[in-house]
């Protein structure tokens, strides 16, 4: 009996001890969660004006970026406007199959890919080079004047830019062809040539957007510590060595992040510019996904097919962003997330 009583007492003691431990942990968790909620509330109240300034940008992305993603559903349906998103018949991958098995799919893909590569190879480095050149200018008035002049084209519409190109390059009184003719050469029909279409499109992008692209790089260069340059001068480094060993490493992370973001819209070659430059003679090298979607999808009311093409481009962009971000981290950079 004594042995049994001892066992009962030991069991009850253990159960009471466990119950006390659970109650203590529950109280600690409740106090901890209450403390966290209190801390979060205090932070929200303390930084309320910062969150208030964040609100317009947050609403912009919710309304114009995330909410419209609901419309991606129609890429998998035979969308009928009168039936709506949910009631339209489901067709699965029908529109994607149509896109991939179109006779001109490879032509569209190669045209889009080549123009995208031209933009990455020829356009992307130029804002960096121009920023480095502007950063070397010591006369502030000259620097600001050049910045203003190269910013102006960004604010022109593509209609104006293509119109200027037409005025300069047309065979009927165009400045460039008149100059070639006066030098004894034969006029070149730039606007109807397959060979000149891609260089012209790339050059227009460079002229219009290079100046605007320098803003972020100049801001990054402004944050470089001047004492680094002074120390390099003492060590005997010339301007080129200072740029290579101080300036470029200082903006390397900015370059990597902007390149990753650029790859997200890799296949977006710009509908308006390409559409204005297209004609019957250069369509073989100028037709891209954006113009194809307009001519086949939007104009003929094939909204589901248009959405499927757009979704295909977005998936390619997402894959490129994920891959480039992974490689950036692999090589010691921060990446975008």
SULWOTA-V591237 format. One record per residue. RES is the residue in one small letter. D_LAST is the distance of its C-alpha to the last C-alpha in Angstrom with 1 decimal. Layout:
# SULWOTA-V591237
res=RES d_last=D_LAST
res=RES d_last=D_LAST
This chain:
# SULWOTA-V591237
res=x d_last=68.1
res=x d_last=66.8
res=x d_last=64.3
res=x d_last=63.0
res=x d_last=62.9
res=x d_last=60.7
res=x d_last=58.3
res=x d_last=58.1
res=x d_last=57.5
res=x d_last=54.8
res=x d_last=53.0
res=x d_last=53.3
res=x d_last=52.0
res=x d_last=49.0
res=x d_last=48.2
res=x d_last=48.6
res=x d_last=46.4
res=x d_last=43.6
res=x d_last=44.0
res=x d_last=43.8
res=x d_last=40.7
res=x d_last=39.0
res=x d_last=40.2
res=x d_last=38.9
res=x d_last=35.5
res=x d_last=35.5
res=x d_last=36.6
res=x d_last=33.9
res=x d_last=31.2
res=x d_last=32.6
res=x d_last=32.8
res=x d_last=29.3
res=x d_last=27.9
res=x d_last=30.3
res=x d_last=29.0
res=x d_last=25.4
res=x d_last=26.4
res=x d_last=28.5
res=x d_last=25.8
res=x d_last=23.4
res=x d_last=26.3
res=x d_last=27.2
res=x d_last=23.7
res=x d_last=23.8
res=x d_last=27.3
res=x d_last=26.6
res=x d_last=23.7
res=x d_last=25.3
res=x d_last=25.6
res=x d_last=22.0
res=x d_last=21.2
res=x d_last=24.1
res=x d_last=22.7
res=x d_last=19.4
res=x d_last=21.5
res=x d_last=22.5
res=x d_last=19.1
res=x d_last=18.1
res=x d_last=21.4
res=x d_last=20.9
res=x d_last=17.8
res=x d_last=19.6
res=x d_last=22.8
res=x d_last=22.1
res=x d_last=18.8
res=x d_last=18.6
res=x d_last=22.4
res=x d_last=23.5
res=x d_last=21.5
res=x d_last=24.5
res=x d_last=26.6
res=x d_last=24.9
res=x d_last=27.6
res=x d_last=30.3
res=x d_last=29.0
res=x d_last=30.5
res=x d_last=33.6
res=x d_last=36.6
res=x d_last=35.9
res=x d_last=39.0
res=x d_last=38.6
res=x d_last=41.5
res=x d_last=40.1
res=x d_last=36.6
res=x d_last=33.2
res=x d_last=34.3
res=x d_last=38.0
res=x d_last=37.5
res=x d_last=38.3
res=x d_last=35.5
res=x d_last=35.7
res=x d_last=32.7
res=x d_last=31.6
res=x d_last=34.7
res=x d_last=33.0
res=x d_last=30.5
res=x d_last=33.5
res=x d_last=35.4
res=x d_last=32.6
res=x d_last=32.3
res=x d_last=36.1
res=x d_last=37.0
res=x d_last=39.2
res=x d_last=37.2
res=x d_last=33.7
res=x d_last=33.4
res=x d_last=34.8
res=x d_last=32.2
res=x d_last=29.3
res=x d_last=30.6
res=x d_last=31.4
res=x d_last=27.9
res=x d_last=26.3
res=x d_last=28.6
res=x d_last=28.0
res=x d_last=24.2
res=x d_last=24.7
res=x d_last=27.1
res=x d_last=24.6
res=x d_last=22.0
res=x d_last=24.8
res=x d_last=27.0
res=x d_last=25.2
res=x d_last=21.7
res=x d_last=23.2
res=x d_last=25.9
res=x d_last=24.1
res=x d_last=23.0
res=x d_last=26.6
res=x d_last=28.1
res=x d_last=26.0
res=x d_last=27.1
res=x d_last=30.7
res=x d_last=30.6
res=x d_last=29.3
res=x d_last=32.4
res=x d_last=34.8
res=x d_last=36.6
res=x d_last=38.6
res=x d_last=36.6
res=x d_last=38.7
res=x d_last=38.3
res=x d_last=34.6
res=x d_last=34.3
res=x d_last=36.8
res=x d_last=35.0
res=x d_last=31.7
res=x d_last=33.5
res=x d_last=35.2
res=x d_last=32.2
res=x d_last=30.3
res=x d_last=33.2
res=x d_last=32.7
res=x d_last=29.3
res=x d_last=31.4
res=x d_last=33.8
res=x d_last=33.5
res=x d_last=33.5
res=x d_last=37.1
res=x d_last=38.1
res=x d_last=36.3
res=x d_last=37.8
res=x d_last=41.1
res=x d_last=41.1
res=x d_last=40.4
res=x d_last=43.3
res=x d_last=45.7
res=x d_last=45.0
res=x d_last=45.0
res=x d_last=47.6
res=x d_last=50.8
res=x d_last=52.9
res=x d_last=52.9
res=x d_last=49.4
res=x d_last=49.1
res=x d_last=47.5
res=x d_last=50.1
res=x d_last=53.0
res=x d_last=52.0
res=x d_last=51.9
res=x d_last=55.3
res=x d_last=56.8
res=x d_last=55.9
res=x d_last=57.8
res=x d_last=54.8
res=x d_last=54.3
res=x d_last=52.1
res=x d_last=48.7
res=x d_last=47.6
res=x d_last=43.9
res=x d_last=43.1
res=x d_last=44.6
res=x d_last=43.5
res=x d_last=41.1
res=x d_last=40.6
res=x d_last=39.7
res=x d_last=37.4
res=x d_last=34.1
res=x d_last=34.8
res=x d_last=35.9
res=x d_last=32.8
res=x d_last=30.5
res=x d_last=32.8
res=x d_last=32.7
res=x d_last=28.9
res=x d_last=29.1
res=x d_last=31.8
res=x d_last=30.2
res=x d_last=26.6
res=x d_last=26.6
res=x d_last=27.7
res=x d_last=25.2
res=x d_last=22.4
res=x d_last=23.6
res=x d_last=22.7
res=x d_last=19.1
res=x d_last=20.2
res=x d_last=23.3
res=x d_last=21.4
res=x d_last=19.3
res=x d_last=22.7
res=x d_last=24.3
res=x d_last=22.2
res=x d_last=23.6
res=x d_last=26.1
res=x d_last=29.6
res=x d_last=31.0
res=x d_last=29.1
res=x d_last=31.2
res=x d_last=34.3
res=x d_last=33.8
res=x d_last=33.3
res=x d_last=36.5
res=x d_last=38.4
res=x d_last=37.4
res=x d_last=38.8
res=x d_last=35.7
res=x d_last=36.4
res=x d_last=34.2
res=x d_last=32.7
res=x d_last=31.9
res=x d_last=30.3
res=x d_last=28.1
res=x d_last=27.2
res=x d_last=26.6
res=x d_last=25.4
res=x d_last=24.3
res=x d_last=22.2
res=x d_last=20.3
res=x d_last=19.6
res=x d_last=17.9
res=x d_last=16.4
res=x d_last=12.7
res=x d_last=13.6
res=x d_last=15.2
res=x d_last=12.4
res=x d_last=9.9
res=x d_last=13.0
res=x d_last=14.0
res=x d_last=10.9
res=x d_last=11.6
res=x d_last=15.2
res=x d_last=15.0
res=x d_last=13.9
res=x d_last=17.4
res=x d_last=19.0
res=x d_last=22.1
res=x d_last=22.6
res=x d_last=25.5
res=x d_last=26.9
res=x d_last=29.6
res=x d_last=31.8
res=x d_last=32.3
res=x d_last=33.0
res=x d_last=35.2
res=x d_last=37.3
res=x d_last=37.6
res=x d_last=38.7
res=x d_last=42.3
res=x d_last=44.5
res=x d_last=44.8
res=x d_last=41.1
res=x d_last=39.7
res=x d_last=39.5
res=x d_last=36.8
res=x d_last=35.4
res=x d_last=34.8
res=x d_last=31.1
res=x d_last=29.3
res=x d_last=29.1
res=x d_last=32.8
res=x d_last=33.8
res=x d_last=32.2
res=x d_last=34.2
res=x d_last=37.4
res=x d_last=37.4
res=x d_last=35.2
res=x d_last=35.5
res=x d_last=39.0
res=x d_last=40.4
res=x d_last=38.7
res=x d_last=36.7
res=x d_last=33.7
res=x d_last=32.5
res=x d_last=32.5
res=x d_last=30.7
res=x d_last=27.9
res=x d_last=27.8
res=x d_last=27.4
res=x d_last=24.6
res=x d_last=22.8
res=x d_last=23.3
res=x d_last=21.7
res=x d_last=18.7
res=x d_last=18.3
res=x d_last=18.6
res=x d_last=16.0
res=x d_last=13.5
res=x d_last=14.6
res=x d_last=14.3
res=x d_last=10.7
res=x d_last=9.8
res=x d_last=12.3
res=x d_last=11.5
res=x d_last=7.9
res=x d_last=9.7
res=x d_last=12.4
res=x d_last=10.7
res=x d_last=9.5
res=x d_last=13.0
res=x d_last=14.6
res=x d_last=13.2
res=x d_last=10.7
res=x d_last=7.5
res=x d_last=5.7
res=x d_last=3.8
res=x d_last=0.0
